[in-house]
Amino acid sequence: MKLSGSRFKQFIRWAILGGTLFFLGKVLIDNWQQVASVRVNSTGWACLAMALGVTLLGYICAGWVWGRILRDFKQPIEISRAVQIYLKTNIAKYLPGNVWQFYGRVVAATEVGSTLSAATVSVLLEPLLMAASALLIALFCSREVVASYGVFGLVFQWLSLAIVLLSVHPKVLNLAILFLRKLKQKATNSEKTPSSFQMEHYPLIPLLGELGFLVLRSIGFVLTFLAVSSVTPQQIPLLFSTFGLAWLLGFIIPGAPGGIGVFEATAIALLHHIFSPGILLSAVALYRLISVLAEAAGAGLAWLDESRG
C-alpha cells in the first residue's frame, strides 16, 4: 500500500510537471515569431542587471530571516553564518524532491551548535512565513483579483492568509513542538523528556523580513518586464500581485523543483490579457534565468566569504 501510494505521488508530480511544460511549449510554438522579434536594448540590459542585483539582495534577506528565526529560538548561530548556509543550500531546491535545501540547512545548523528540533522547526516555519508574505503581496492588488476571479477569489485569499497567520501563532507552534517532542520521546523509548524550546512571541520581525524578500523579488520581476516592454504605473500593482500568486503556486505545488514551469505558466495565465504572448514568454524566461543566476552568485559569494573566514 505504501509502495502504491508512493508511486501515485510520483505520478502526480510528473503529471503536474509534464502538464505545465506542455502548456509552456504550446504557447511557445504558437508564438515563437513574436518571441524572436523581442529585442533588449541598452536600457533593457541595465534593467536586467538591476533585476539581478535586487534578486540577489532578496535571497540575502531570506537568509537573514532564517538566521533571525534560529536566534529567536535561542540557538548559538551568528546571522552572518546563517546567511552563508542559506545561500549555499538554496541552489539545492532545483534537485528532484524539492526538499534538499531544507535538509542541508538542518544539517549545517546542527553542525554549528543548533539542536535538531530547533533547526527542523526553523525550516518548517520559514515557508509558512513566505506563504503569508506572498498572499499579502497578492492581496495588494485586490481590485484586479475581484475583477478576474470574483469576490470568491478575494475571500479565498483572505481566508488562506488568516489560516497561515494563525498557524505561526506561538500557541499553535508550541503545541506542534510539544507534539513532536513527545513523538521523539516515544520513538526513542526514553523516559527522559528531551530538551526543547518554545516560541515566546509572534514572529512579526521574521514575517516582515520575508515580506521584504518577496517585495525585492517582485521588484526584480517588474524590472525584467521593463527590459522587454514598457510598463505603465497602473500595471505595476498587477505585476506585484501576479508575482505573489505565481511564486506561491510554484512554491507549494509538488513535482516542480524550484517552481520551474508552474511559476511561468501561472504568470502567463494571469497576464495574457495585458501583455502579448511574445513579451510574456520572453519576460518569464529571462526572470527564471535572473533567479538562477542570483542563486548561483549567492552560493558562490557565500563560499568565497566562508573560505576567507
C-alpha positions in Angstrom: 0.0 0.0 0.0 2.8 2.3 0.9 4.5 1.5 -2.4 1.4 2.2 -4.4 0.9 5.5 -2.5 4.5 6.5 -3.3 4.1 5.6 -6.9 0.8 7.6 -7.1 2.6 10.7 -5.6 5.4 10.3 -8.1 2.9 10.1 -10.9 1.1 13.2 -9.7 4.4 15.1 -9.6 5.4 14.0 -13.1 1.9 14.8 -14.4 2.0 18.3 -13.0 5.4 19.0 -14.4 4.5 17.4 -17.7 1.3 19.4 -18.0 3.0 22.8 -17.2 5.8 22.1 -19.6 3.3 21.1 -22.3 1.4 24.3 -21.8 4.5 26.4 -22.0 5.7 24.5 -25.1 2.4 25.0 -26.8 2.4 28.8 -26.1 6.0 29.0 -27.3 5.3 27.1 -30.5 2.2 29.2 -31.3 4.0 32.5 -30.7 7.7 31.8 -31.5 7.7 34.5 -34.1 6.7 37.1 -31.5 9.3 35.8 -29.1 12.0 36.0 -31.8 11.1 39.6 -32.5 11.7 40.8 -28.9 14.9 42.8 -28.6 16.7 44.0 -25.5 18.3 47.5 -25.8 21.0 49.1 -23.6 18.3 50.3 -21.2 16.9 46.8 -21.0 20.2 45.3 -20.2 20.5 47.9 -17.4 17.1 46.8 -16.1 18.2 43.2 -16.2 21.4 44.0 -14.3 19.4 45.8 -11.6 16.9 42.8 -11.5 19.9 40.5 -10.8 21.2 42.7 -8.0 17.7 43.2 -6.4 17.0 39.4 -6.6 20.4 38.5 -5.0 19.6 41.1 -2.3 16.3 39.3 -1.8 18.0 35.9 -1.2 20.4 37.6 1.3 17.3 39.0 3.1 15.8 35.5 3.2 19.0 34.1 4.7 18.9 36.8 7.4 15.3 35.9 8.2 16.2 32.2 8.7 19.1 33.3 11.0 16.7 35.5 12.9 14.3 32.6 13.4 17.1 30.5 14.9 18.2 33.3 17.1 14.6 33.7 18.3 14.8 30.0 19.3 17.9 31.0 21.3 20.3 28.9 19.1 24.0 29.7 19.0 24.4 30.8 15.4 25.6 34.1 14.0 23.3 35.8 11.5 26.2 36.1 9.0 26.8 32.3 9.3 23.1 31.6 8.8 23.1 33.8 5.6 26.1 31.8 4.3 24.4 28.5 4.9 21.2 29.7 3.4 22.8 30.9 0.2 24.9 27.8 -0.2 22.0 25.4 0.3 19.3 27.4 -1.7 20.5 26.2 -5.1 19.7 22.6 -4.0 16.0 23.3 -4.4 16.3 22.5 -8.1 17.2 18.9 -7.3 14.3 16.3 -7.6 12.2 16.3 -4.5 12.5 20.0 -3.7 13.5 19.3 -0.1 17.3 19.1 -0.2 17.8 22.8 0.6 15.9 22.2 3.9 17.8 19.1 4.7 21.1 20.9 4.0 20.1 23.8 6.3 19.1 21.4 9.1 22.4 19.5 8.9 24.5 22.7 8.7 22.7 24.3 11.6 23.2 21.3 13.8 26.9 21.3 12.9 27.3 24.8 14.3 25.5 24.0 17.6 21.8 24.2 16.9 19.6 21.5 18.3 17.9 19.2 15.7 14.5 20.2 16.9 15.1 24.0 16.6 16.7 23.5 13.1 13.8 21.4 11.9 11.1 23.8 13.1 13.0 26.8 11.6 12.9 25.3 8.1 9.2 24.5 8.6 8.4 27.9 9.9 10.2 29.8 7.1 8.0 28.5 4.3 4.8 29.4 6.2 6.0 32.9 6.7 6.9 33.1 3.0 3.4 31.9 2.0 1.8 34.5 4.2 4.0 37.2 2.7 3.1 36.0 -0.9 -0.6 36.2 0.0 -0.1 39.7 1.4 1.5 40.8 -1.9 -1.2 39.2 -3.9 -3.9 41.0 -1.8 -2.1 44.2 -2.5 -3.9 44.2 -5.8 -7.3 43.0 -4.6 -9.3 45.0 -7.2 -7.7 43.0 -10.0 -8.4 39.8 -8.1 -12.0 40.7 -7.8 -12.2 41.7 -11.5 -10.6 38.4 -12.6 -12.0 35.8 -10.2 -14.9 37.5 -8.4 -15.4 38.1 -4.7 -14.9 34.3 -4.1 -11.3 34.7 -5.2 -10.7 37.5 -2.8 -12.4 35.7 0.1 -10.4 32.6 -0.6 -7.1 34.6 -0.4 -8.1 36.4 2.8 -9.2 33.0 4.4 -5.9 31.4 3.3 -3.9 34.3 4.8 -5.8 34.1 8.1 -5.1 30.3 8.3 -1.4 30.8 7.6 -1.0 33.7 10.1 -2.8 31.6 12.8 -0.6 28.6 12.0 2.5 30.5 13.1 1.0 31.9 16.3 3.1 30.9 19.3 0.3 28.9 20.9 -0.2 26.8 17.8 3.6 26.4 17.2 4.3 25.5 20.8 1.6 22.8 20.7 3.2 21.4 17.5 6.7 21.5 19.1 5.3 19.7 22.2 3.7 17.0 19.9 7.0 16.5 18.0 8.9 16.2 21.3 6.5 13.5 22.6 6.8 11.6 19.3 10.6 11.7 19.6 10.4 10.6 23.2 8.1 7.7 22.2 10.3 6.7 19.2 13.4 6.5 21.4 11.6 4.8 24.3 13.1 7.4 26.6 11.6 8.2 29.9 13.6 11.5 29.9 12.0 14.5 28.3 14.4 15.7 25.6 15.5 19.3 25.7 13.2 21.5 23.8 12.3 25.2 23.3 9.3 27.4 22.9 8.4 30.4 20.8 7.9 33.2 23.2 6.3 35.8 20.8 4.7 36.1 17.5 7.3 36.0 14.7 6.5 39.5 13.4 10.0 40.6 12.5 10.7 37.4 10.5 7.3 37.8 8.8 8.3 41.4 7.8 11.6 40.1 6.7 10.0 37.5 4.4 7.7 40.2 3.1 10.9 42.2 2.3 12.3 39.2 0.5 9.2 38.8 -1.8 8.9 42.6 -2.4 12.5 42.6 -3.6 11.8 39.5 -5.8 8.7 41.3 -7.1 10.8 44.4 -8.0 13.1 42.1 -9.9 10.1 40.7 -11.8 8.9 44.2 -12.7 12.4 45.2 -13.8 12.6 42.1 -16.1 9.4 43.2 -17.8 10.7 46.7 -18.2 13.7 45.2 -20.0 11.5 43.8 -22.8 8.4 46.1 -22.7 7.0 49.3 -21.5 5.1 49.1 -18.2 2.6 51.7 -17.0 2.3 52.7 -13.4 -1.1 51.2 -13.2 0.3 47.8 -14.3 2.9 47.6 -11.5 0.4 46.6 -8.7 -0.9 43.8 -11.0 2.6 42.6 -11.7 3.3 42.5 -8.0 0.1 40.6 -7.3 0.8 38.2 -10.2 4.3 37.5 -8.9 2.9 36.8 -5.4 0.4 34.2 -6.7 2.7 32.6 -9.3 5.5 32.3 -6.8 3.2 30.8 -4.2 1.8 28.2 -6.6 5.3 27.3 -7.7 6.3 27.0 -4.1 3.5 24.7 -2.9 2.7 22.6 -5.9 4.6 19.3 -5.9 6.6 18.0 -8.8 8.2 21.3 -9.8 11.7 21.7 -8.4 12.2 25.4 -7.7 8.7 26.1 -9.1 10.0 25.6 -12.7 7.1 25.6 -15.1 4.4 26.3 -12.5 5.6 29.8 -11.9 5.9 30.6 -15.6 2.6 29.0 -16.5 0.7 30.9 -13.8 2.3 34.2 -14.7 1.3 33.7 -18.4 -2.2 32.7 -17.5 -2.7 35.8 -15.3 -1.1 38.3 -17.6 -2.1 37.1 -21.1 -4.8 39.8 -21.3 -2.3 42.6 -20.5 0.8 41.6 -22.5 1.4 39.9 -25.8 2.5 36.2 -25.7 5.9 37.1 -27.1 6.6 39.7 -24.3 5.2 37.3 -21.6 7.3 34.3 -22.7 10.5 36.5 -23.0 9.9 38.1 -19.6 9.2 34.9 -17.7 12.1 33.1 -19.3 14.5 36.0 -18.6 13.3 36.2 -15.0 13.9 32.5 -14.5 17.4 33.0 -15.8 17.9 36.0 -13.5 16.7 34.0 -10.4 19.0 31.1 -11.2 22.0 33.4 -11.8 21.2 35.2 -8.5 21.1 32.0 -6.6 24.3 30.7 -8.2 26.0 34.1 -7.4 24.8 34.0 -3.8 26.2 30.4 -3.4 29.5 31.5 -4.9 29.8 34.6 -2.7 28.9 32.6 0.4 31.6 30.0 -0.5 34.2 32.8 -1.0 33.2 34.5 2.2 33.5 31.2 4.1 36.8 30.4 2.5 38.2 33.8 3.6 37.0 33.3 7.1 
